[in-house]
Amino acid sequence: MYCMSTDVSQPDVFEAAAAATLSIHPSRSVFFYYETVTLSCAVPGNFTGWTVKRNTSTRSSLSCETWGQLHGSSCTIKGVYPSDSGVYWCESDSGECSNTINIRVATGVILQGPAVPLTEGDSVTLNCSYKEKYAKESTSNFNAVFYRNGAFIGNKSEGRFSFIHVSKENEGFYKCEHPTKGESPEIWLEVRGDDDDHHDGDDNDNTNNPVSVGAIGVIVGGVVITVITVIALIAWCKF
């Protein structure tokens, strides 16, 4: 499949391609100033011809060589800055595209969550962290308040909110609040269902029944037509 847009304000219009998958390390979507971030293209077989690209608020469709350090199919940004905020993807020489990952660089309070969609049943921890712009380390050792879609969902003394098994009901926009330093930007937590399991279950139900509903209908219809034909023949013979 092919890239459909280079507009940073509309990252979802990109078509995902099975040929490549973009991943990010650390595996989250929000980062503090000056953190190191690595994006990697996973391509079955030979990754030649694929590169990491990005759109930011100021520049579009730029390859890794212009803003990061290229290492094979990976691109590393040493010391991210707000200008690195944007949408990232893998693209081949022929214009095929991978999934996209949105990155945001901020200071103060941030909520760290997965950068890629989860599958129902996965476990995940949202980590509320605080860091001054020039501080060396961040901290989560404070009583954090968590919100989903603007509604209060809980207080956590160590700044972490965990889901043992996520479901579609947990999908939404999340943010956290520091007692004195304010709120984090919202992050989007996406949860995908396993539709294949439902389809497999339906197929198994049909397989376990020796005669399906459709087959029964065909049999009954055939019997009715045969009876009508016999009655008509008997009436014709009498005349």
C-alpha positions in Angstrom: 0.0 0.0 0.0 1.1 3.6 -0.6 1.4 6.8 1.3 -1.6 9.0 0.8 -0.6 12.2 2.5 2.3 14.2 3.9 0.2 16.4 6.2 1.4 16.3 9.8 -2.0 17.4 11.0 -3.6 14.2 9.4 -1.4 11.3 10.3 -4.1 8.7 10.1 -4.6 9.0 6.3 -1.4 7.0 5.8 -2.1 3.4 4.6 -0.4 0.7 6.6 1.6 -1.8 4.6 2.3 -5.4 5.6 5.7 -5.1 4.0 7.2 -3.0 6.9 6.5 -2.2 10.5 7.8 0.9 12.3 8.8 0.5 16.0 10.2 3.0 18.5 12.6 2.7 21.5 11.8 3.6 24.2 8.3 2.4 23.3 6.2 5.4 24.0 4.9 8.5 22.2 5.8 11.4 24.5 9.4 12.3 25.4 11.2 14.9 27.6 13.7 17.3 26.0 17.1 15.8 25.1 16.1 12.1 25.3 17.5 9.7 22.8 14.9 8.0 20.5 15.5 5.3 17.9 13.0 4.4 15.2 13.4 1.1 13.3 11.9 -0.4 10.2 11.2 -4.1 10.4 11.2 -5.5 6.9 11.1 -9.2 6.1 14.2 -10.2 4.1 16.2 -7.4 2.6 15.4 -3.9 4.0 17.3 -2.2 1.1 15.3 0.7 -0.3 13.4 1.5 3.0 14.1 4.5 5.1 12.5 6.3 8.1 10.8 9.6 7.2 8.9 12.2 9.1 6.6 15.2 8.9 6.9 17.9 11.5 5.1 21.3 11.8 7.8 22.9 9.7 9.1 20.3 7.3 7.5 17.4 5.4 8.6 14.0 4.0 12.2 14.3 5.2 14.4 11.2 5.3 16.5 10.3 8.3 19.7 11.6 6.9 18.5 15.2 7.3 17.5 15.0 11.0 18.9 11.8 12.6 21.7 9.2 12.5 21.0 6.4 10.0 22.1 2.8 11.0 20.8 0.3 8.5 17.0 0.3 8.8 17.1 2.4 12.0 17.3 6.1 12.7 18.4 7.6 16.0 17.7 11.1 17.3 20.2 12.0 20.0 18.6 14.8 22.1 15.0 15.3 20.9 13.6 18.8 20.9 10.0 20.1 20.3 10.9 20.6 16.6 11.2 16.7 16.4 7.5 16.4 17.3 5.5 15.0 14.4 4.5 11.8 12.6 7.1 9.2 11.5 6.9 6.2 9.1 9.0 3.9 7.0 8.9 4.4 3.2 10.3 2.4 0.3 11.8 3.7 -2.9 8.6 2.7 -4.6 6.4 4.7 -2.2 5.1 2.0 0.0 4.5 3.0 3.6 4.5 1.3 7.1 2.3 2.2 10.1 2.8 5.7 11.5 4.0 6.7 15.0 3.3 10.1 16.5 6.0 11.7 18.7 5.6 14.6 21.0 8.4 16.3 22.9 7.5 18.3 26.1 8.8 19.5 29.4 7.2 19.5 32.8 4.6 16.7 33.3 4.1 14.0 30.7 2.2 10.7 30.6 4.2 7.9 29.1 2.2 5.3 27.3 2.6 2.9 24.3 3.2 4.4 20.9 1.5 1.6 19.0 -1.9 0.0 19.4 -2.5 -2.7 22.0 -4.5 -5.9 21.6 -7.3 -6.9 23.9 -5.8 -8.9 26.8 -2.4 -7.0 26.8 -1.1 -5.5 30.0 0.1 -1.9 30.1 1.3 0.7 32.6 0.8 4.4 32.1 3.6 6.3 33.8 3.1 9.9 35.0 6.5 11.7 35.1 7.8 15.1 35.9 11.1 16.7 34.8 12.4 20.2 34.7 13.8 21.2 31.3 17.5 21.0 32.2 17.2 18.3 35.0 19.1 15.1 34.5 16.5 12.7 35.8 12.7 12.6 35.8 10.6 11.4 38.7 7.3 9.6 39.2 7.5 9.6 43.0 4.4 11.7 43.6 0.7 11.3 44.0 -0.7 11.4 40.4 -4.3 11.9 39.4 -5.4 10.1 36.2 -8.1 11.0 33.8 -9.7 9.2 30.8 -11.6 11.3 28.3 -11.6 14.1 30.8 -13.1 12.0 33.6 -11.3 11.1 36.9 -10.3 7.4 37.0 -8.0 7.2 40.0 -5.2 8.4 42.3 -1.9 6.6 42.3 0.8 7.3 44.9 3.7 6.2 42.7 2.6 7.9 39.5 1.7 4.7 37.7 -1.7 3.4 36.4 -1.7 -0.2 35.3 -4.1 -2.4 33.3 -3.6 -6.1 33.8 -5.8 -7.0 30.7 -6.9 -4.1 28.5 -10.2 -4.2 26.6 -11.9 -2.0 24.0 -13.6 -0.2 27.0 -10.2 1.1 28.1 -9.5 2.9 24.8 -9.5 6.6 25.0 -7.5 9.8 25.7 -5.5 9.7 28.9 -3.7 12.4 30.9 -2.3 12.8 34.4 -1.9 15.6 36.9 1.0 16.4 39.3 0.0 17.8 42.7 1.6 21.2 42.0 3.1 21.2 38.5 -0.1 20.8 36.4 -1.4 18.3 33.9 0.3 16.3 31.2 -0.6 16.5 27.5 -3.2 13.8 26.5 -2.1 10.6 24.9 -4.3 8.3 22.9 -4.5 4.6 24.0 -5.7 2.4 21.2 -7.0 -1.1 21.8 -7.7 -3.5 18.9 -9.9 -6.6 19.2 -9.0 -10.0 17.9 -11.7 -10.4 15.1 -10.0 -13.5 13.8 -11.0 -15.4 16.9 -14.6 -14.5 16.5 -14.6 -15.6 12.9 -12.9 -18.9 13.8 -15.5 -19.5 16.4 -18.3 -19.1 13.8 -16.6 -21.4 11.4 -16.2 -24.0 14.1 -19.9 -23.8 15.0 -20.8 -24.5 11.4 -18.3 -27.4 11.1 -19.6 -29.1 14.2 -23.2 -29.2 12.8 -23.4 -32.1 10.3 -26.3 -30.3 8.4 -26.3 -26.5 8.2 -29.4 -24.4 8.2 -28.9 -23.7 4.5 -28.7 -27.4 3.7 -31.9 -28.1 5.6 -33.7 -25.4 3.6 -32.5 -27.0 0.3 -33.7 -30.5 1.4 -37.1 -29.3 2.6 -37.6 -27.4 -0.6 -36.7 -30.4 -2.7 -39.2 -32.6 -0.8 -42.0 -30.1 -1.3 -41.4 -29.8 -5.1 -41.4 -33.6 -5.4 -44.7 -34.0 -3.5 -46.3 -31.4 -5.7 -45.0 -33.1 -8.9 -46.4 -36.5 -7.8 -49.9 -35.0 -7.0 -49.9 -33.3 -10.4 -49.1 -36.6 -12.2 -51.8 -38.5 -10.4 -54.4 -35.8 -11.3 -53.3 -35.9 -14.9 -53.6 -39.7 -15.1 -57.2 -39.6 -13.8 -58.1 -37.4 -16.7 
